[in-house]
Amino acid sequence: METDLNKVLLIDEDTDSAKNARMILELSGLLVDVEHDGKKGLSKALSEKYDMIILEMKYKNINGLDILKKVKSEKKIPVMFLSSCCEEMDICSAFFAGADDYVTKPFNVNILAARAHAHMDLYDALLGISKKKQKVIEHKGIRIEKTARRVFVDGVEKNFTSKEFDLLTFLAEHPNRVYAKEELFREIWDMDSVGDIATVTVHIKKIREKVEKDSSKPQYIETIWGVGYRFKV
């Protein structure tokens, strides 16, 4: 799936820590893959496309510094340590080996997200990358052609009204982020008033009828009860 969002690989043997880190990074608008095995994480980092790697310092079957060095030798992406190792020697070793940042556990969730975004933005600027130039969004059978304003589901084109297209595209460009009806109303209808937010529900229903195999059990646009909607990936 092509989106304006960056994709991160988090390699952490600590399942609880990884779960918390993944949650805050996804809430900040990132796509996050998690791998708990160090060697498998290295293989994934090298074989798949990521915009950032987040590592622990030590694993049962490999040293985090070895992962860092290998990734840096093959990829032009930031690598940040999120580690329970807080000794000065460990931190210095990481930076000398090429790490872009080092955050110690327990971590401040807001600082973690802010640092991750800052490093990826810096790399994008240095490499001259503009993710906003991407014109096609694809995910699990859905293809959205932004410039042509066309939507295909399993290869079959579906007809969308202007606002239905805008709403679907906006959600698909910001996967895993939960948006309240009021936010979607302001974003798509460009109004500050929230007096007619019921129109959001109506449009979501129509979109589901066109993209979901079973609109009563949506795979794509999920209702978060009491909050709003999100596009699942």
N, C-alpha and C positions, 0 to 999 in steps of 0.2 A: 504494500500500500504506500503510495506517495502522498505525503502531507507536508505542511509547513513545519511539522514538529520534528525534533531531534530524537534519535533512537539511542538508548543507553543499554550497555550490558553490565549488570552488577554480578560480580563473582564473590560469593560470601558463603562460607560453610555454616555460619550462624543463621539458622532459619528465621528466628524471631527478629534479629537485626535486619535481615534481608527483607522481611515482610514490611517492617516499619519504613525502611528506606524506600522500598518500591512504592509504597502508598503515597508518601509525601512527594516523590518525584513525579508520579503520575498525576497527582492533584495539581502539580505545578505546570502540567501540560506536556510531559515527556512520555515517550513510549519506552517501556522498560522490560528487558528480558532478564531473568535471574538464572544463574547456574551455581550450584553448591559445590561442585567438584572443580578443583583448581586446574587440572590438566584438561578436562572437558571444556572448562571456561576459556582456556587459552586457544583450544582448537576452534571454538565458536567465534572468538574474537578475531581470529585470522581468516576464517572462511566466510563469515557473513559481514554485512555492511553495518557499521555502527558509527555514531558521531562522538561517542565517549565510552571509555571503559572505567569502571569503578572497582577497585581491588581491595582485598585484605593484604596484610603484609606476609602472613604465613598460612600455608595449607598443609594438609596431611601428606600430599604427594608431590608438592612443588613449592618453590619459594616465590612469593609475590614479586620480588625484584626480577626474577627470571621471566615472569610473564610480562612485566613492564618493558624490559629490554627487547624482548621478541616483538611485542606489539609496536614499539617505537621504531624498530628497524624496518617494519613493513607498512606501517600506517601513519598517516599524518592526522592524528586525532589526539585530543587531550586524554590523559590518564590521571585519575585521581585516586588516592588511597583513602579508604574509609576503614580505619583499623583500630583494634583494641591495643595495639602496640604503641605505647606513648612515650617510649624512651627517646631521648634526644638523638642517640646514635641511629635508631631506626628511622627517625624522621629525616635526619641528614642524609642517610644512605639512600632513601627514596628520592630526595631531590637531586643528589649527585648522579643518580642513575637515570634521571630524566623525567621524574614525576612533575606534573603541573600543579598539584596541590596535595595536601595531606590533612584529613579531618579525623580527629580522634573520637572514639566511642567512650561514653555515650555522646551522641551528637545533637546539636540544635537543628531541628528540622528545617527551619526557615533559612538558616545559614547554609545548610547542605544544598538545598534547592537553588539558592541564589548563586552559590559558587559554581555549581554545575552549569547553570545557564550562562554565567559570565564567561567561563572558559570556552564553551562551545561557540558563543557569539564572537569571541576573540579569534578563534581559529577560522570561523567563517569569514571574518573580515580580512584576516591575513591571507587566506587562500582565495579570496574574491568570490566566495560562494554566496549565491542569493537563492535560498530555497523557495522564495515566493514566486520565482519564475516557473515553477512547475505548474503544468496546466491540466494534468490528469490525476484523478484519485481512483485507486482500485483497491477493493477489499472483498474477499470471499464471494465473488460472483457479481459484485456491483462495480460498474465502471462509470465514473462521472467525468465527462469532458467539459471542463470549465469554459473554455473559449467558445466552443460550439453550443454550450448549454444543452447537452444531451446526456441522458442517463440510460444505461444498459444493465439489465439484470439477467445473468446467465446467457449473455449474448443477444437478448431480445430488448429492443428499444422500448422504453416506457415514456408516455407523454406526461409532462409535468407542467403545472402552471408556474409562472415566474416566482411567486413566493414559495411554492413547494420546493422548487429547485434551489432557491437561495437558502432555505431552512435546512434541507438535506445536506447541501454542500458545506454550510457552516458547521454543522455537527460533525460531518465526516472529516473536516479539516482540523477538528479539535477532539480527537477520539479520547475516550475515557474520562473526559472532563464533564462534570455535572453542571447543567445550566438550569436555573430557575425559569419558569415561564415568563416572568417579568424581564429577565435578561434577554431571552430570545425575542420577545416582543420588541424591545428597544433596538436590538441588533438588526433584525430583519425588516421591521416596519419603520425603523428610524424615527421612533416617537418616544417622548419622555413619559407620556401618559401610560398608565397601566389599566385604564378603564375597560379595555377590550381584550384582555389577555386570553380569554376563552378561545379566540381565533387560533392561538398556538395549538391548543388541544385538537381542534378541528383539523388543522393542517398536518399534525403528527399522525392522526388517524388515516388521512388520505394517503400520506406517504407510505405508511405501513401496508396499506392495501395494495400498493404498487410494487414494493420491494421485498416484503416478507412472504415466505411460503405459508405461514400461519400467523396472521396478524394478531391473534389472541396470545401467541407465544413468540414474541419478537426476538429475532437473533441479532438485529442491528441496533435499532433504537429502543433503548431500555427505559422504562419508567422507574424513577427512584421516588418512591412514595413519600409525599410530604416535602419533596425538594424540587424535582424537575425531571429532566431527561438527559441521557448521554448516549453517544454512539459507541458501541462496544467493539473492541478489537481483541 
